[in-house]
């Protein structure tokens, strides 16, 4: 009975951020209870890629709040891409915000920083657009597109990436023997990695 009460309390507690589409990381075991290993992607694990460069944020602590503004903004395209958002991909599901939160937490820790709900410095990360596309005939390119707005202290910036499998930072090559669905999932994850690394690069400048 006691365990049932605890489990029910956890689901009621996390129900509020799901409804408002905002999470505060680290989410720890609670996020794991909501988003299983394969998350919202049927049959495939969502891979997290390390930053391209090494970063050192000197053990900085941030209160990280992640918001999903996609439904509110309904952007037709990202600022760094000529391709429009389809608003039909598997990444449109609201659970996608948990992957952004986990990605930010993972890369911050890899960069010698950490998320702390009690930290004085706050990072407000707002997901504005996220998509994966296949383009071209004959020579097909897999694209990952991600755009976020971040507010840190008094500075607000938009970070955007339209990454293809032909770009130097791509985890896979154009000739990789993978399915089209796997290729788009890889590039979507890599694009999310790119915008978070752009943010980390700027935070590193603040710490100097």
C-alpha positions in Angstrom: 0.0 0.0 0.0 2.8 2.4 0.9 4.6 1.7 -2.5 1.3 2.4 -4.3 0.9 5.7 -2.5 4.5 6.8 -3.4 4.0 5.8 -7.1 0.7 7.6 -7.3 2.3 10.7 -5.7 5.1 10.6 -8.3 2.7 10.5 -11.2 0.6 13.4 -9.8 3.7 15.4 -9.2 5.1 15.0 -12.7 1.7 15.5 -14.2 1.8 19.3 -13.7 5.0 19.9 -15.8 3.7 17.6 -18.5 0.5 19.6 -18.7 2.3 23.0 -18.8 5.1 21.6 -21.1 7.9 22.7 -18.9 10.4 20.6 -17.0 13.1 21.5 -14.5 16.1 19.2 -14.6 17.6 17.0 -13.3 14.6 14.8 -13.6 16.4 11.6 -12.4 14.2 8.6 -11.6 11.0 10.4 -12.1 11.8 11.1 -15.8 12.8 7.4 -16.2 9.4 6.4 -14.9 7.7 8.5 -17.6 10.1 8.0 -20.5 11.4 4.5 -20.9 14.7 3.7 -22.5 13.2 3.9 -26.0 11.2 7.0 -25.1 8.6 8.0 -27.6 10.4 6.5 -30.5 9.0 3.0 -31.2 11.6 0.3 -31.4 14.7 2.6 -31.3 16.8 4.1 -28.6 17.3 7.9 -28.8 21.1 8.3 -29.0 22.9 11.1 -27.2 26.1 12.3 -28.9 29.0 13.9 -27.1 30.0 17.5 -27.9 32.3 17.9 -30.9 34.8 20.0 -28.9 35.9 19.6 -25.3 34.4 22.2 -22.9 35.1 23.2 -19.3 32.5 25.1 -17.4 34.5 25.0 -14.2 31.9 23.1 -12.1 29.3 25.8 -12.8 25.8 25.0 -11.5 22.6 26.0 -13.3 18.9 25.8 -12.6 17.8 24.5 -16.0 14.2 25.1 -17.1 13.1 23.6 -20.4 9.9 24.7 -22.2 8.2 23.5 -25.3 7.0 26.5 -27.3 6.4 24.7 -30.6 2.6 24.5 -30.3 2.4 28.2 -29.3 4.8 29.5 -32.0 3.9 27.1 -34.9 7.0 28.2 -36.8 6.8 27.5 -40.5 10.6 27.0 -40.7 13.8 27.5 -38.7 15.8 30.7 -39.0 18.9 28.7 -40.3 17.1 26.5 -42.8 15.2 27.0 -46.0 13.1 23.9 -45.4 9.8 24.2 -43.6 8.8 22.3 -40.5 6.4 19.5 -41.4 4.8 19.3 -37.9 4.1 15.7 -38.7 7.3 13.9 -37.6 7.5 11.5 -34.6 9.3 14.3 -32.8 6.1 16.4 -32.6 4.9 14.5 -29.6 5.1 16.6 -26.3 7.3 14.0 -24.7 10.1 15.3 -26.9 10.8 18.0 -24.3 12.1 15.3 -22.0 14.8 14.3 -24.5 15.9 18.0 -24.8 16.1 18.2 -21.0 18.1 15.0 -20.7 20.4 16.1 -23.5 21.1 19.4 -21.8 21.8 17.6 -18.5 24.1 15.1 -20.2 26.2 17.6 -22.1 26.4 20.0 -19.2 27.8 17.2 -17.0 30.2 16.2 -19.8 31.4 19.9 -19.8 32.2 20.0 -16.1 28.9 21.6 -15.0 25.7 20.3 -13.5 22.0 21.1 -13.2 20.9 22.1 -9.7 17.3 23.3 -9.0 18.6 25.5 -6.2 21.3 27.2 -8.3 21.4 31.0 -8.5 22.0 31.1 -12.2 19.1 30.0 -14.4 19.1 28.7 -17.9 15.7 29.1 -19.7 15.7 26.8 -22.7 12.7 27.1 -25.0 12.2 24.6 -27.8 10.9 26.5 -30.9 11.2 23.9 -33.6 12.5 20.3 -34.1 12.2 18.1 -37.2 13.9 15.5 -39.3 13.7 15.3 -43.1 14.9 13.4 -46.1 15.5 15.5 -49.2 16.7 15.0 -52.7 16.2 12.3 -55.4 19.0 9.9 -56.3 21.3 11.4 -53.8 19.3 11.6 -50.6 20.2 13.8 -47.7 19.1 13.3 -44.1 18.5 16.5 -42.2 18.1 17.3 -38.5 16.7 20.7 -37.7 16.5 22.2 -34.2 16.0 25.7 -32.9 15.9 26.8 -29.3 15.8 30.2 -27.6 17.8 30.5 -24.4 17.8 33.2 -21.7 20.8 33.4 -19.4 20.9 36.3 -17.0 20.0 39.3 -19.1 21.0 37.8 -22.5 18.5 36.0 -24.8 19.8 34.2 -27.9 18.4 31.8 -30.5 20.5 28.8 -31.4 19.7 27.0 -34.6 21.1 24.0 -36.6 20.2 22.4 -39.9 22.6 19.5 -39.9 22.9 16.9 -42.8 24.6 13.6 -43.0 27.2 15.2 -45.3 28.3 17.8 -42.7 31.6 17.3 -40.8 29.8 17.1 -37.4 27.4 14.3 -38.6 27.6 11.1 -36.6 27.0 9.1 -39.8 28.3 9.5 -43.3 26.1 9.9 -46.4 27.1 6.3 -47.4 26.2 4.8 -44.0 24.3 1.5 -44.3 21.3 2.5 -42.2 17.5 2.7 -42.8 16.0 6.1 -43.7 14.2 6.2 -40.3 17.4 5.6 -38.5 19.2 8.3 -40.5 16.6 10.9 -39.7 16.6 9.9 -36.0 20.4 10.2 -35.9 20.4 13.6 -37.6 17.6 14.9 -35.4 19.7 14.0 -32.3 22.8 15.5 -33.7 21.0 18.7 -34.5 19.8 18.9 -30.9 23.4 18.3 -29.8 24.6 21.1 -32.0 22.4 23.8 -30.5 23.2 22.7 -26.9 26.9 22.8 -27.7 26.5 26.4 -29.2 24.9 27.3 -25.8 27.7 25.6 -23.9 30.3 27.5 -26.0 28.7 30.8 -25.0 28.5 29.8 -21.3 32.2 29.0 -21.4 32.9 32.5 -22.6 30.9 33.8 -19.6 32.9 31.7 -17.2 36.3 33.2 -18.3 
